[in-house]
Amino acid sequence: MRIAVLVKQIPAPAEFRMHEGRLVRDGVPLEVNAYCRRANAKAVELAGAGGEVVVFTMGPPAAADALREMIACGAHRGVHLSDPAFAGSDTLATAVALAAAIRREGPFDLVLAGLNSLDSDTGQVPAEVAELLGLPFSAGVRDLDVDGCAFTARLETDDGYRTVTGDLPVALSAAERLTAPSKAPPEVYAEVADDRILRLTAADLDVPVEQLGASGSPTSVGPVRVLTATRRALRAASVAEAVDMLEEFGAFVDAPETDDSDDAAAEASPASAALLEAGTDGACATAGERSVWCFFTEPPVGAELLGEAAELAAWLSGTVTAVTTVADAADRSGLGAAGADRLLLIESAAEPSEQAAALAAAAAQRLPWGLLVEGTRSGRVVASIVAARCGWGLTGDAVGLEVSPSGRLVAWKPAFGGRLQVPILSRSPVQMATVRPGVLALRPPRADAAEPEAEPLPAPPPARIRTVAVEREDDDAGELRRARTVVAVGVGVEPGGYPVIDELRAALGGAALGATRRVTDRGWAPRGRQIGVTGHAVAPRLLLAVGSSGRFNHTVGIRNAGVLMAVNSDPEAEIFDQVDVGLVGEWQTIVPALTAELNSRGAAERMGVDEPAATSPARTGA
């Protein structure tokens, strides 16, 4: 069995630093992306004694160390794409080069990659490589079995797992929990012989040079914005004082709804103006519709996208088109009020590849101004396939959207665990972005808006990867995204204390339960309750963090909360710098007192939220 593995060398996320708004790479340790380590380890296991594992990477000369380490961990040889012609590659140009190299060294039975790149938080390249190679693709493999020419994979989804089957060859991306990572110390991988690494330049690839590097990249990056703390970071001396602060900051009442789309359309934002001054706004005439399309499979997620699309369309004097797989008209009720002027329906398309085929065909024919796609696990795959198939620029996991003075889309994207934001522009005729659920504020509904009539799209060809089972860890993982109050637990709260947390949730009017990654890794809460870079982003009016240290890969998912409060026994915990109200002390003492104080003030009744589940969602392994 021959397996190709894609790896990426990145600056160590915990070590990076900024100077004058730019990432400083000199002196910053480099390492193999954590997800890529899992892909290599699984490939070595599957190949066995009679197979071959070839590791591919693209980057400067130092990136060869990533190949050496993977070879030291069992891979047979490496292919290093290194040439100044590759400089400035975005995800699509990177995928074009890697696909050409894989094709040159192939054929392969399996292409394995990591789910995400931790420096840019993107998972586009694996799906784009698969599309360019003509291979079926699935993302987030937790378990993988290969039997002859067939495979079975259990995939992580947003709320559980999905088991799929198909035939080889195939391309897959590895979840963090797939297997133990490939790791070797520098003194070991330094011994790997140079002749086990093949260096390829642009001239060695069967690709026109204009499709590589900056010239082949449909997206460009503007000036980096470093995120700084904007919270009050106050310490309360008592539980009563903490609740006083929450009341003062409006944690128990909804913020007033505003519609500033008219003001937004009146003048360009400073961010967009800066992009123009930096020369990054690539103007590109579009001959298609002055319409913003939104693709989604869940109506609540669609409402977020449609509201944002309506604001963008106001700048353009354009329209909003919803594209969805939701077949039941009752389930689609409210799309007009959310912002949709038209509705395109993709019927009988359960698999991401089928959805992508229908969406790509329709968008390529009508050429909307922009295409927003739900940033769910499957939505990211759909968007990546469409981008590669059509050659369009794609920004993954955008956290903000604007229109530049020249009428182009500016998509703000987080990087390095959310510590940075970078503006991305696209010069392709259709500008694409995925948006993670919970990131965008839900816009006020349009009064008296008519429901658009559904226009069915042509049926796509059947998928080559088929779903055979679906498991849901949580009856309502979407509750976390919709919640107006959330209690997020860290590993400082063990499962035996969750009944006490449930009482606090009830005192907050039925707050949803959230968790850090370390909590879900231990099986103390369903993975669908995870908040952060590799989980959900939430935007409740009040979030209370209990027993969380405040690592950035978690707090990036809570930064859009209206009011943040933390309880932690460590007065030096990072979390206190990232919240409005902090209480230092043992949660076992503070939480019951806080629950009693909230009950005495009638907080649950004042919050007026929906009736909650009586207890925490079911946990596994606890």
Secondary structure, 3 states (H helix, E strand, C coil): CEEEEECCEEECCCCCEEECCEEECCCCCEEECHHHHHHHHHHHHHHCCCCEEEEEEECCHHHHHHHHHHHHCCCCEEEEECCHHHCCCCHHHHHHHHHHHHHHHCCCCEEEEECCECCCCECHHHHHHHHHHCCCEEEEEEEEEEECCEEEEEEECCCEEEEEEEECCEEEEECCCCCCCCCCCHHHHCCCCHHHEEEECHHHCCCCHHHCCHHHCCEEECCCEECCCCCCCEECCCHHHHHHHHHHCCCCCCCCCCCCHHHHHHCCCHHHHHHHHCCCCCCCCCCCCCEEEEEECCHHHHHHHHHHHHHHHHHHCCEEEEEECCCCCCCCCCHHHHCCCEEEECCCCCCHHHHHHHHHHHHHHHCCCEEEEECCHHHHHHHHHHHHHHCCCEEEEECEEEECCCCCEEEEEEECCCCEEEEEEECCCCEEEEECCCCCCCCCCCCCCCCCCEEECCCCCCCCEEEEEEEECCCCCHHHHHCCEEEEECCCCCHHHHHHHHHHHHHCCCCEEEECHHHHHCCCCCHHHEECCCCECCCCCEEEEECCCCCHHHHCCCCCCCEEEEEECCCCCHHHHHCCEEEECCHHHHHHHHHHHHHHCCHHHHHCCCCCCCCCCCCCCC
